[in-house]
Amino acid sequence: MKVTVCQLSDVASELEEQWDALAAHCRHEAPDLVVLPELGFSPWLAATDTPDQAAWDDSVAVHERWLERLPELGATVVVGSVPIVDAGRNHNAAFVWTADAGPVHAHRKYHLPDEPGFSEARWYERGPKEFVPVDTPVARLGFLLCTEMWFTEHARAYARAGVEVLASPRGVGRASLDKWIAGGRAGAVMSGAYGVSSNRGGVDARGFEWAGAGWIIEPEEGEVLALTSDDEPFVTRDVDLDVARTAKSTYPRYVPD
């Protein structure tokens, strides 16, 4: 299976140009799975600790318009996360897109940070504490959205559920990048699944530097197979799902809870 990860700016003019480049990359590489960043199609609203429902609603609309462009990537499956409003409540929802079904919400972020620059718990509500595998045309997926990566019990549960790919759309700053790569490696090892993650990149309108560094990490030893950069914002690699299936029976995955 071929997987593409990326780093994308949330500055509208830059995003448009980068999207065209990502689509061209995908036409050349023909990936089965493309991973997009967390809430990646509009500015990072949780940068402020004062929620603005009008801004949230605008972000919902912007993301809905971008979702209509996912066919441009030519992939079998595309995953990421989007802001939604459901029954009057705001959520951060992971989605799985296919050409037949369109975008289908598969998970709502449960573990929410609340600190300067990342006041997510103020902007939207927790989803249910449900971490359920999703069977797609290309692999069995599990989602850990950004901060959820640090709650490693979910990675262990995904291993027991036979997940082959652990998808982690992120919104992470440059200063903490090394810590996040360490977390991504641990999650891949604990789940016995390929860790795949895309992140915001570049400098946003307020001057904050996003880390970029979308990754593909193998499941046995946590080796980083690919990492995006400013010079290479999109990468595609072949992954062997049999490796993930075999990993479930080897250390430390086989050790009972």
N, C-alpha and C positions, 0 to 999 in steps of 0.2 A: 504494500500500500504506500502511496506517495502522500506526504504531508507537507503543507506550506504553512510557515509561521511568519509573522511580520511585526514591524513597528510602524505606527502611523501617527502623524501630527493631528492635534485637534483644532488647529487653526484652519478655518474653512478653505482659504485659498491654497494652502499647502496640501491639505487633505485631498482636494480635487486632483491636483497634479500627481500626488503619490498613488491615489487610487488607480489612475490610468496606467501608471507604471506597474502596479501590482497586477492589474488585469493582463497586461502584456506578459509579465513574468509567468502568470498562470497559463496563458495560452501556449507558451513555450514549454512549460514543465508538465502540464496536464495533471495536476494533483487530484487525488481522490478526496482529500480533506483539507480545508483551509480554516485556520484559526484566526479570529479577529480580536482586537483588544476589548477590555471591559468598558462598556458605555462609550465606545470610541468615536462616535460620529458627531459629537458636540463638545463644547468646553466642559471642563470638570466642575460641576455645580457645587460639589461638597468642599470646594476650596474655601467657602465662606460658612460660618456657623449659623447664618440666618437663612432659613429656607424661604424660597420664593416659588409659590405654586405656579405662577404664570411662566417662570423660567423652566420649571420642570415640564409643564405641558408643552412648551415650545420644543424642549429636547425630545420629548416623545414624538412629536410631529416630524422633527428632523430625522430621527432614527427610522421612522416608518418610511420616509422617502428614500433613505439609503438602502433599506432592506429590499426595495423594489429593484435595486441595481445588482443584487447578488448574482443573478444569472450571468453578468458580465465576467465573473471569475471562471465560469465553465467547470466548476468542481461538482463532484457528486454530492458532497456534504459541506456545508459551511456552518461554523459555530462561533458564538460570541455572546455578548449580553447587551440588553437594551433596557431603558427606563419604561415602565408601564404604569398605568393607573387602573386598578381593578376594584370595583365596588367602593370607589372614593379613597382608596389607599394606594400610596406610591410603593413600587417595588423595583428591584434590580433583577431582571429575569434573564437567565441563560436561555439561549435558543438553539435549536437544530434546524437548519434549512436544507431542504431537498427540492429539486425541481418539481416533483409531483405534489408535495404537501405544502411547499412554501415554508415560512418560519413557524416553528412550533415551540412554545415555551416548555422547557424541560426541567427547570429548577429555579427557585427564587433564593437569592442570597440570604443566608441566615445569620452569619457572624459579621457584625457591622462595627467598624471602628468609629471612634468619636474623639478626634484630636485636631489640633490646628492643621488646616489644609486637607483633612480627611474626615469631615463631620458627617459621615454617611448616615449614622443613626438618627440624625436630625432631619435629613432630607427624605428618607424613605424608611419603610417598616421592614422588619424581618419577615421572611417567608416562613413556611412551616419547616420544622427540623427534619427534612426529608432529603436523603442523599441516595437517589434511586438510579440504577444504571439505565441507560437509554440504548436500545438496539437500533442501529442505523444500517443503511445498505453497505457500509464499509467496515464497521467495527462496533463493538460494544463499548460505549462511552460512559465515563463518569465525570461530573463537574465539581470542581472546587474553585469558586470565584475568589481570586485574590486572597484576602485575609483568611478565607476558609482553608487555605493550604496549611495554616499553622495548627489546625485542629486535626491532628494526625490520626485520630481514631477513625475518621471517615476514609482515609486512604486504606487503612487496614480492612475496613468493612467492604470497600470496593474490591479489594483483593479476593475476599471470600465470595463476592458476587460475580467474579470472573470478568471484571472490566479489563479491556485490552488497551484502552487509551484514556489517560487522565487529562482532561482539558481544563486549563486555568487561565482564562482571559484576565488581564491584570491592568491596574493603574498604579504604577510604582515609580517613585522618584529615583534619580541618579545616586543620591547619597547612600541609599540602602541596598544597592544592587547586589553586592556580594552576599548579603544575608539571604536575599530572595533566591539567588541561584542555589545556595546551600539547601534552602527549603524545597526547591523544585527537585533537586537530586534525591533528597530524603523521601519526598512523596512518591517519586517514581519507584524507588526501591521498596518502600513499604506496600505500595499497591501492586507491585509486579506488573505495572502497565507503563507504556510509553508516556512520559510527561511532555505535554505540548502546551505552549503558552505564547500569547502575543501581548504586547504592551504598547502604551502610548510612547511616542518618541519626540525628540526635539524640545524646543522651548516654547511654552504657551504664552498667551497674551499678557499674563501677569508676571512673566519672567521666570516661572518655575521650570526646572529642567527634568523632564521625564527620562527614565532609564533606558527605554528601548529594550534591547536584549530579549527578543522573542527566542524561545528555546525549543529544542527537541532533545529529550533525555531518554536513554535506553533503560529498560526495567531491571536488569540483573545487577549491575554494579553502580548504576547512577551516572554513567559516562555521558557527558554532554556531547551529543552528536553534531549539533548545529546551534549557533547563536547569532542573531542578527546584530547589526551595528549601523552606525550612520553611513558607512561606506557600502554596506550590504544590508539594506532594510528588509529584504525578503529572502528567505531560504527555503529550499525544498529538499527533502531527503526521502529515500525509500526506507521503510521500516518493515520488519518481518513480524507479523502478529503471532507466529508460532513461538517466537522468543518470549513474548508476554505470557502466552499460555503455559509454556514450560516453567517460567519463573515462579508460577504460583506454588510449585511443589518443591522449591529450593529455599535455602535460608535467606532471609528470616521469615519468608511468607508462610512456611508450613508450621511454624511454632504456634501452638494453640494459645488463645487468649486466657 
